[in-house]
Amino acid sequence: MSRPAVHRDRRSIEPSPRPHRAARAIAAILITGLVAVTSACGGAASPAAGPAANASGTARASATAAPVAKTKVKMMLDYLPSVGQLGFVEAAALGYYADAGLEVELTPGRGSAPTLQFVGSDQAEFGYADGATLAVQVAAGVPVKMVAGIFQTGSNSIAFLCDRPVAKPADLKGISIGGPAGAAGWVALGAAMEKAGLPADAFKRVTVATEAKADALFGGTLPVVTTTLYDLSINVRLAEKGKKVCQIPISDWGAPMMGQGIITTDKILKSNPDLVSRFVAASLKGWDAAVANPSRGIADMFKLFPDAYANPAQAEDCWKLVPQMFHTPASTGTKLGWMAPEDWVSTLTILQSGGILQQPLKPEQVYTNQFVQR
């Protein structure tokens, strides 16, 4: 797979004109397969009967054997559920976690930094977080590692109205940029500014909730916000108001760093590697299934998280950008999850040269390929 074609200096996304519903905070959902959705999601229960399809599309017969006790684990996502987490949804919906003897609780997050702290403080066995943000947290003493890289090119971007002249980091100097407090985009943007010869804090950082970013842009409260390449909710909402939104992938500004991946603690890696192996294998199987049949995956996501998008068509638009972020030039030709050592060396070099890390780190301090195949 080649370098993602979507990475351009300036990109305007034309969303289909569809109604939008703002995503609401979603309570944690206990998942062992296709299960009922709790009332906190505001949706109806998923079908209780009927076979689920496996990754090859064949029917999975309902289990008739006596139930076997499964290992309960928590998995904290980086944000509210979206196509950016579709592989984990499929690992649950298609029974891969259950087949691995796991009962997984998927919990929506509020940014990579909170997720890393949540996992690092033993409140969850696993998490999904940005690699650059992980390095910053590890340097600060959080005992976590990435065990499988999913979005290896990084998904962080900035969004702004297309009539605003933004083309390079210097165009952001002195302006207010909004985003969630724990967003990985802050780390990526700071590194890009340093790479351009500007201070990491050359812009004004303003905390704003994810669901409020579109209104902030439209009202002119904030000229630029952080977002992800696969989140088109801002584009959709402002298209309804006659406004066109442009995005720039932050990695295009000379600071490409490792993006989102599965994380766990050093303690679990040492004490229970079998648990890590089973969770990673089932999760990657879920991602393979999502790639093979994204429409099915999106349908499963709506059963579990009905407020994830306005409708399936919007989710399909967002998914088109996802597979392009799976590999870097260094990891092209390898299986999903395997991380190229040189990509981590590059990530740490960018962060260290920019003074973003509290202390120097070696690649083996932030990741391991022990549980993935090349």
Secondary structure by P-SEA (a helix, b strand, c coil): cccccccccbbbbbccbbbbbcccccccccccccccccccccccccccbbbbbcccccccccccccccbbbbbbbbccccccccaaaaaaaaaaccccccccbbbbbbbccaaaaaaaaaacccccbbbbaaaaaaaaaaccbbbbccccccccccccccccccccccccccccbbbbbccccaaaaaaaaaaaaaccccccbbbbbbcccaaaaaaaaccccbbbbccccaaaaaaaaaacbbbbbbcccccccccccbbbbbcaaaaaccaaaaaaaaaaaaaaaaaaaacaaaaaaaaaaacccccccaaaaaaaacccccccccccccccccccccaaaaaaaaaaaaaacccccccccccccccccccc
